[in-house]
Amino acid sequence: MARRTGADTYPARLRKSAHRARIALRKSGVDYFRGDGSDWIALAGLLLTIPAITCATLLDPMWCSPAALVLPIVAGGLLLRPASLLGLYATAATALIVESVGLGPYADGPATVTPGIVLVVAACGFFGLVLAQFRARVGVPWRRGGTMLFDLRERIRVQSALPRLPQGWHREMALRPAGGQSFSGDFVVAARTNGGRTLEAVLTDVSGKGMDAGSRALLLSGAFGGLLGSLPPHGFLPAANGYLLRQDWDEGFATSIHLVLDLESGDYELLSAGHPPALQLHSGSGQWEEKAAEGPLLGVYDGAQFDAVKGSLAPGDVLMLFTDGLVEASDRDIAEGIDRLTGEADRYVATGFEGAAWHLIEACAKDVNDDRALLLLSRRS
């Protein structure tokens, strides 16, 4: 009974109320910065800054210009929804009227409300409203826009990660988007199938480049990752072709090369959909061999056939898969680009191709305005 009485005392009730208020405020803040909650916190804060700026302007207009009202207006354009933004603009307009009355006609001196200041404040408000309406239409608040783009980029990067291989094998992947952007139309999906004995890897080049192709690359990488290992190897490219055709994109084609490698014997098959040939280095002769499979582009027509080419990786051999951005350019054809790539790759024979993928892109296609990707597999001696 005494314990219950102590719990119902005024200090205890006050602590409970303060705790509930703190939890509610924190939840509102978290929801707001996630883009899920109301914007009343930001609106209240900005509404309080307007009278503060107005008072400072009336007291010392030389140090606090009437144009300072653009600061809460610009912040409101980034933080608020359109309906709340209109209320903020009405408050700012009232503040301008109060300042113009308090400071007198603009002909009396420079520290007054001039027509130019009114135009600047109105222009900032107009652009802020346009941005707020665009965000409202898209449904992505600015607070989450950057986070979503970062998440999309990381998803493509994670989906392009290569699985660990057994001892005696080395693999690495390098990807360089066009123009230094974060998004690429080139991607890799890979998985170990058949109880871990087989490595299946698909390198795809979506039409377009950079940001334009990044969204389609993300969609296709998820779909291709689901298909890989769920179908027999010879059924993957026909299924991928059918999926791409069903999207009915205006620029919906892609090239792709599918590697099926037996990690115990080193035997492999390559199936291609309009993709540049793979390159194999034979350690015995030191010569590079092109491994070109036949097949049309993905997303062009239904019922396409994809013929496989076979090969085998002996100890010391290397296999490279790459996209056309690495070997093609406006001033050279693909054969010249392949010769340059193999010439640069010969420098890494002695080092076992450790870290070679990134350096090969740097050496062969550093400033090319196209997405570039290189997948390298080597079987150690």
Disulfide bonds with the S-S distance in Angstrom:
none
